[in-house]
Amino acid sequence: MVKWILAIDRIVTNAIWALAAALLASISILGLYQVLIRFVFNQPSSWTEEVIGRLLIWAVALGVVAAFRQGALVSVDVMLRWSRGRWRQVVRLVILVVTALFLGLLAWLGYDLAWRIRFQTFASMPISISWAYLALPVGATFSLLAVLAHFFDPINRELESQQ
């Protein structure tokens, strides 16, 4: 079972890294377009700012998956540094359970919110605003996989480099 989780995580994390990078590149291109069209051609764009904001939401929601997998988010580092052996496993299990409960709640409430507002549209585009809110449950679900993978195969580069 652990091998399957780690194999799926490796594929998902690599895909999410690529997608998050593509989103950041798109955001940069749209930002450049917005500046050019506004200040060079004196024709402000009505949709680029809204698209950039929504793409940033998705980039963060997907980027946090990679952060969870790398163990790069704030955790109980002091307790992990001071603990050894069995106590360290207990601390890691508590961190896993609390994080999994939070991410499960975030996925549930995010999906519920996206479902409730599915008929609202963006101000400048006829697209449902639910697409922006779906970043919460999607990011939380993939983050849950990353948290499980990190539990089974921990990567704590900043913890190892600390004194």
N, C-alpha and C positions, 0 to 999 in steps of 0.2 A: 504494500500500500504506500509506504514512504517513497519507494522508487518511482511510483506513478505520480505522486504529488510533485516530486522534484523534477521529473521529466516534463510534466505539464507546465510547471512553474517556469522552467527554463525557456520553453517555447513562448509562453505568454509574456514573460518579462522582456524577452528580446523583441517581440512584436510591439509591446507597449513603449519600449525605449525608442524604436523607430517611429512609431506614430507620434509620440510626444515631440520628438525632434522635428518631424514634418509639420506639426502644429506650430511650433515655435518659428520655423522658417516661414510658414504662411503668415503668421502674425507680423513678422518683420517685413515681408513683402507688402502686406496690406497697409502697414504703418507708413512705409515709404511712399506707396501709392497715394495715401491720404494726404501726406505732406506735399507731394508734388502737385496733386490736383487742386489743393487748396491754395498754396502759396505761389506756384508757378503759373497755373492756368486760371486762378481766381474763380474756381468752380467747386465749392465744397461738396464732398460726397456725403450723402445722407445715411448710407448703410455701413460704411467701413468701420466706424467706431463701434457700432453695435456688434458687428461680426467679430472684431478684435476682442471685445470683452467676453463674448461667449466662447471663443476659441481659447482664451486665457483660462477660463473656468475648466474647460476640458483638459488643457495642458497640465494644470495643477492637479486635477483629479487623477490623471494618468501618471504624472510624475511622482506622486506620493506612493504609488505602487512600487516603483523602483527604490524609493527611499525606505519603505518598509522592508523590502527584500535585502537591502544592504545593511539594515540595522542602523540607519543614519538619522532616525527620528529621536526625539528626546525620550529617554526611558529612565528607568531607575538605575542609572550607571553606578552610583555609589554602592547600592546594595549588591549589584552584580560584581563589582570590584572586590568587595569585602567578603563575599560568599565563596565557599569552596564545596566541592563534592555534592552531597545530597541536598544541602541547603540551597546551592546555586540552581539545581534542577527545580526545586520548589519555587524559587523566585522567578525563574524563567517560565514556569507553568502558570503562575499567577499573572505575569505580564501577558502571556498568551490568552488566557481566559478573559481578562479585562479588556484587552484590545479586540478580541473576537466579539465580545458582547457589544462593545461600542460600534464596531464596523457593521455588525448585524443590524443593530438599531438604526444606524445611518442608512444602510441599504433599504431597510423596510420603510422608514419615514421618507427617504428620498424618492422611492418609487411611488409611494402614496401621494406625495406632493406633485410629482410629475403627472400622475394620473388625474389629479384634481384640476390642474390648470391646463389640460391638454387642448382646450378650446381657445385659450388666449394666444394672441399672435404678437410677434415683435412689432415695435412701433414703426419701423422702416421697411419691414418685409412681411409678406404673407406666409410666414412659417410659424408653426406652433412653438411657443416658448418652452414647451416640455422638453425639447431637444437639449436645451441648456441645462435644465434641472435633472435630466437623466444622467448627467455626469456624476451626481452623488451616488446613486445606487450602483452604477457601473464601476466607478472608481473604488467604492467600498467593497464590492464583490471581488474584484481582482486583488485588492489590498488584503482581503481575508486569505486568499490563496498565498500571497506573498508572505504573510505573517506565519502561516502554517509551514511554508517552506523554510522560512528563517528559523523557526523553532527546531525543525529537524536537521537543518544544515546552517548553523549560525555563521553569519559574516559580521564581525564587529571590528572593523578597521580602526575606528576612532577609539574604541574601548581598549584595544590592544596597544595603541600608541600612547595611551595615557600613563602617567607615572603613578 
